[in-house]
Every structure is written in structure tokens, then in C-alpha cells.
Amino acid sequence: MKKETYEKLGAKKFKKLVFKVEKLKWKFVKKFIPHYTQILEKQFGKQRDKQLKKAKTEEERQQIINKYKSNVMLMKKEYNTEQNLNYHMDVNKPDEIKSYLEKNKNIHKTWLKIDAILAPILVSLIALGNTWAIPAIVIVALEAIKNFECINLQNYGLVCLEEKRERIEQLSNRQLERSRKKYGEAQDVITKTIIESDTVPEIDKVISESTSKESLEQLKQLLLQEKANRNRINQEKGKVKVRRKETWDQSHQYTQQ
């Protein structure tokens, strides 16, 4: 029942719009902000250093460092996959998306409350003859619609997750088991290197920590798999561009007839 209600309120249509905006965002970022990951990594580093100065215990310091490393890795994951973590589930970590959806929903709830406070104030100002408030009330109204639809979409995502929980967990367990059998030693080395480092380690550091032939071979296979995944994403984007060009050519030919 809830799912149908969210759909009637526009969840599916808004989801399509979100994915279109997502594609445009990454297209813009990769074309006009070539050092995007380095810029964000520096920002995360500044936040980390600022928080570390206030840390009083070693446990607090470690939590701050771990949060920094997690933020950097997730940011790079989004960049490489061109997928926002709020709307794309990692089958190896299916529970992550639930926390992202809940967090994002709460953010939009807060902004929706602010919109609800601002709207009557702006209406009152317009009634008193302050015409400058007209553009402001339009912006607030559009923001309120956006925040409402975001909350609705996140509620829809949470319901869908709950519906498919058992199937998702089975798929996740199978995926993790296959990955563990195939890349077990390499994953242990990567995890150990990340834990022991204060920053996100470069691949050279991970390789230097690999002490066995098997772990090096698994690491090589893991990197090749990641490269194949990225190539697949690029090929899929290329196919979309070709289909769009063919569609445009066909429509252009038709208009010329």
C-alpha cells in the first residue's frame, strides 16, 4: 500500500529525473573539473586535520582518521562508477544504501521545514507590497517541491529494499563468498594496509605489503576485473551516444524528406 502511494506521488518519474541529472553531473565534472577527486580529497584532509586538533583521546583520533579514509574511498567509488551512493546499491554491502537513504531523507526533511517557515513570511512581505519577494517565493516553492519529492523517493526506496531484503541478502552472500574464494588473500592485504595507514594508500603501497605469490596474483586479477568493469561502463556510455546519434540522424533524414 505504501509503495503504491509513493508511486502515485511521483516516485518513479522523479527517479528517472534524478538519474538524468546524475548523468549530466558526471559528464560536466569529468569534462570541466579534471582534478575533482584531488580537490575533494584535499577538502576531506583539511576537515580531518581540523577535527584531529580537537581530539582528546587516541580513540577519537582513530575515528576521525577512519571517517576520512571512508569518505575518500566512497567519493572515488562514486567518481569511477558515476553512480550516486544514495540511489545505487552495492550488492556486497546492501545495508549501506539504507543508511544513505535515511540520512538523505532527514536532510531533505530539515530543508522542507525551513521552506515551510519561509513561505508564509515571504507571502506576508508580498502582501505588504514588497515585490522583490516574488522571485524568492517561487524559488522556495520549487525547493519545497524538490525536497518533498526527494523524501518521497527515499521512502519508496526503503520500501522496495524491505520487500526484496531476503533476495538481496542471498545475492550478497553468494557474491561475497565468490569474491572471498577468488580474491581472499588480496582482500586481506588491502584491508590491512588501509587500517594501518592514516591516508588511503596508493596501489604501490598495497603491492609492497603483498608477501606471497598468491596474494600478488589475486591482486593482479582484482585490478584487471576493476579495469574491465570501468571499460564496460565506458562502452555502455558509448553505445548510448551511438543510439542517440542514430536516432537524431533518422529524425533529421525524415524532416528532410
N, C-alpha and C positions, 0 to 999 in steps of 0.2 A: 504493500500500500504506500509506504513512504517513498519507495523508488519511483512509482508512478506519479506521485505528487511532485517530486523533484524534476521529473521529465516534463510534466505539464508546465512547470515554472521555467523551463528553457534550458535544463542542464545539458542535454545532448547538443543543442545548437550552440550554446556558449562554449562547450568543449571544443567543437570544431573551430570556433573563432580563436580560442586560446592556442590551439596547435598551429594555426596560421600565423598568429603573432609570434609564436615561438620560432618558427622557421625564418620569419623576417628578421627577428632579433639576431639569430646566429649568423645569418647572411650578412647583416650590417656589421656585426662585431668582427667577423673574420676578414671582411673587406677593408674596414676603416680603422679597426683597433688591433693591429697585428701583435702588440705586446700585452694583450688583455690579461693573460694568466700571470705574467710577471707583475703587472700593475696591482692586481688583486692580492697576489702573494705578498707584496710589499706592504699593502694596507693591513692584511692579516698580521704581518710581522710587527707593525707599529702597535696594533691593538694588543698583541701578546706582550710586547716589551712594557707597555704602559701598565698592563694588569700585573705583570711579574714584579714591578716595583712596589705594588701594594700587597703582594702575597706575604703572609706571615709564617706559613709553615711549608715544609717540603711537599706535603700532600697537595696544598693549594697550587704550588708551583707546577707540580706534575699534571694536575687537572687542566691548568691553563695551557701548558705545552701540548697535551693530548688534544685539547679542543682546537688549537691552532693547526696541528697536523691533520686532524679530521676535516676541518674547513678547507684546507688547501687541496686535499685529495678529492673531496666531493666537488669542489669548484672545477678541478681539472677533469674529473669524470664528466661533468655537465658539458664542458667545452669539447671534449673528444667525442662524446656521443651526440652532442647537440640536442640533449633532452633535459628538460627541467625536472629535477628530482621530485617536485611536488605532484607531478602528473604521470610519471613513468616508473613502474615498479621494477626493482632489481630482483629477479627471481631467486637469487642467492640470499637476499635479505628482505623477504616480503613484509616484515613487520615495520621496516623503516618508513615506508610510504605512509603508514597510518599516523605516525608521529608528525610527519611533514604536513599531512592534511589537517590534523588537529591544530598544529601551530599556526598554519596559514589561515585557517578559519578564524582563530582567535584574533589574529592581526586585523582581518577584514571586519570582524565584529566591532573592534575598537574604533576603526575608522567610520563605520556605519553610525555608531553612537555620536561621533563628532559631527558627521553630516546632519544628523537629527537635531543637534544643538544649534548648528549654524543656520540651517534652513529658516526657522521662524524668525531669527534675528535679522537675516537678510530681507525676508518678506516685510518685516516691520519697517526697515530702512527704506525699502522701495515705496511703501505706503506713505511714508513721510516726505517723499519727493526726491530721494537720493537715487537718481537714475544710474549712477556708477555701480550700484549693487546688482543691476540686472544681469550683466555678464557673470558676476560671481555666483548668483543663484543658479544660473544654467550649469556652471561648472560643478557646483555642489550637487545638483540633481543628477548629473551624469556620473559623478563619483559614487553617489549613493546607489545608483542602478548597477554600476560595476561591482561595488562591494557586496551588494545583495546577491548578484549572480555568482560571484566567486564563492560566497558562503554556501549557496545552493549547490554549486558544482562539487564542492568539497564534501558536503553531506551526501551527495549522490555517490561520490567515490567511496566513502566509508561504508555505505550500504552495500554497494557492489562487492567490496572486499569481504564483508561479512558473509555475503551469500556464497562466495567462492572460496572461503577460507580453507575448507578441507582439501579441495582440489589443489589450491595454491601451495599448501603445506606439503602435500605429496610430491608435487612437481619440484619444489625447493629441495626436499630431502634427497630426491633422485639426482638432481643437479649437483648438490654438494658432495654426494657420495662419488659420482663420476669424477668430479673435479679433484677430490681428495686422492682417489686412486691414480689419477693421471699426473697431478702436479703436487702431491703431498709434501715432498721434501723441499721443493722450491717455495711453496707457500709458507712453510715453517721458517725458512731463511728470510723471506720478505717480512713476515710478521716480526721476527726477532730484530731485524735491522731497523724497522720502523720504531719499535718500542724503545730500543737503546739509543736512538738518535733524537736530538732536540728539534730537528727540522725534518722535512720529508726528504728521505735520501735519494740521491741520483742512482741510476741503474748501475753505474760503475761501482758504487759502494755495495750494492746488493750482490753483484758478481764477486767482489773481493771477499765477501762473507761466505760464499758457497764453497764448502770444503770437500765436497765429494763429486765424483764424475756424474753420478745420477742426478744430483740437485742441479748441476750446471746444464745437463741435457734437458731436464724438466723446465728450467728457467728459459732456455732457448725456445722450447716448444710453446711455452706460455706467451713469450714475446711474439712469436710467429702467429699464434692464434689471435692475439690482440691486433696485430698488423692486418690480418685477414678480416677481422671484424670492422676495422676502420675502412679498409678498401671496399668492403661490402656496403657500408653506409654511403661512401662516396659514389659507388656505382649506382646505388638506388637513387641518389640525388640526380645523377647524370641521366638516368632513364626518365625521371620526371621532367627534366628540362627538354629532353628529346621529344617526349609526348606532347609537351606544351607547344614546342616549335611546330610539330607536325599538325597539331590542331589549328594553330594560327595560320599555317600555310594553306591548309584545306579551306578554312573560312575565307582567307584572302582570295584564293582562286575562285571561290563561289561568288564573291562580291564582284569579281572582275568579269563574270560571265554575263 
